Amino acid sequence: MDEGIFIGVGGNSVGMIAVEAVIRKAEDALRSHPQIRGVVRSSLYITEPWGEEDQPPFLNAVFRLQTSLEPPDLLVYLKQLEGELGRVETYRWGPRVIDLDILLYGQRQWEDDLLTIPHKYLSERPFAFVPLLELEPDARLPQGQLLREMVRPIEDGEIKRVAEGLSG
């Protein structure tokens, strides 16, 4: 399948330098998976926490990739990878060393108890849509709308690029 698939990645619970290392390990793991190819990472961004605000800032990015894995199988792999990289479940929107979320899976839609594609908060979260639009300025939602036309305005200081992305 040659669809562009976008995975949001972020973390905050071990400090910015350590989170950057965990994000790079996640990128290496995605690149080495036999059913995943063409991995490209956006720039890294620092953002304030979303949801539960009483915690350190997050370091975020987005991966673009292709895979033959179906959405539920990709989700299982991403959750397994989070565990391998040290994620411990705490509470909703709480601190974490790594979080991997499927944001878009080409033009496919998916909804079940475990997974919603496109991600239901994609157009509300600058830490997801800014790096995604960096990689794919003309990204479209499955209903055909341009993502950049659907996103909410960004407030001053809400998101800050701290490192350039890497080419695939």
N, C-alpha and C positions, 0 to 999 in steps of 0.2 A: 504494500500500500504506500503510495507516495504523498499522502496528505501531510500537511504541516501540522504537527502536534506540539502543543505548547504546555510546558510543565513549569509551574511557579515553584521557586525554591527560596527558603529563608530560614533564619534562625537568630537567636539572641542570648541563649542562656550560658554561653561559655566565653563571652567576650568577642569583639569584632574580629581580631586576628584569628582566633580559633574557629569562629564560624566560617570565615573565608576558607580556611583549610578544609573544613567539613564540606563546604559547597564544591570545592575542587575534587574532593574524594567522590562526591556524588556524581560529578561530571565524568570522572574516570570510570566509575562503575557503569554509567549509562553507555559510555563509548565501548566498553568491553562486553556488553551484553550481546549475544549472538543474533537477537531479533531486533536490535535497535541500531540505527545508522544515522549519519548526517547530523550529529549533535553539535549545536552551536549555542554558546551562552551569551546573553546580553551583558551589558555593563553591570557592575554591582552598585546598589543603591542603599543608602541608610534611610530608614523611615521610622516614624514613631509607631508604637504598638497600636493595633486596631482591635476594637472589642474591649479587652481587658487592658486598660491603659497604665496600670501601676506596675510597670516592669521596664527593663532596659530597651533601648531602640533595637530594631531588627536590621539585619543585613539581608537584602533581597536581590534576586535575579530571576530570569526566565530562560529555560532551555527550549530550543526548537529542535525537533527530531522527527524521524520517520520510524515506524515500527509495524511489524506484522501482528503484534499483540492486540487483541481486542481490548476495548476499554476496561472491562472488569479484570482481565489478566494483567494489564499494565498497572492498574491500581494495586493489585496484590503484590506485584514486584516492587512498586514504589514504597508500600508500607513495610515490606521486608527490608528494603534498603535503608529506610529510616531507622529501623531497629538495629541493623548492622552498624550504622553510623552513630549509635548512642542515644537515639531518641527514647525517652521514657515518657509515657502518657501521664499527664498531670490533670489539668482541667481545661475546659473549652477556652480557646484563645489565650492560654497561659504561655509562659516561657518554654522554649524548646531549643534543642541544639540544631534540629533540622526539621523542616516541613516540606513535603513534596506534594503538590496539588496539580491535577490535570485541569488546565484552564480551558483549552480548546482542543478538539480532536478533529482536525479538518473541518468539514461541514456537517459532521455527525452530531446528532443530539442523543442524549442518554439520560434516563432517569430511573433510578431504583432507590432502595433504602440506603445504599452505601455511596452512590455516585450520581452526581448531576453534571452534565456537560451540555452547553458551556457552564463553567463554574458560576453559581448563582450570584456571587458578589463581584464578578470580574469587572464590571463597569463602574463599581463603587470604590475599588481599592487601587489607588495609584501604585502601590508596590507590586501589583500584578499587571495593570494595563500599561504603565509607562515602559517597563522593560519589554513587554510583549510588542508594543508598537515600535519600539526601537528596532526590534528584529524584523517586524512585518508591518510597516506603516499602513498598508492597505488591507490589514486583517479584517475579515468579515465574519459575522456571526452566522450560524446556520440559516437564519431567516433572511440573510442577504444584506443586512445593515452593516455599514462600515463601523468597526468598533470605535474608531476615533470620534465618530459622531454621536456615540452612545455614552461616552464617559463623562463623569461629573468634573467640574472645574477643580483644579489643584490649587490649594492655598499656599501662600508663601512659606517656604521652609518645610513643607510637608514631606518632600522627597528630595534627596540630594545624591547625585552620581558621585561615586568615590573611586571607581576603577573602571577602565574600559573593558569591553567584552572581548572574548577570544573567538577567533574564526575557527570553523570546523574543518 
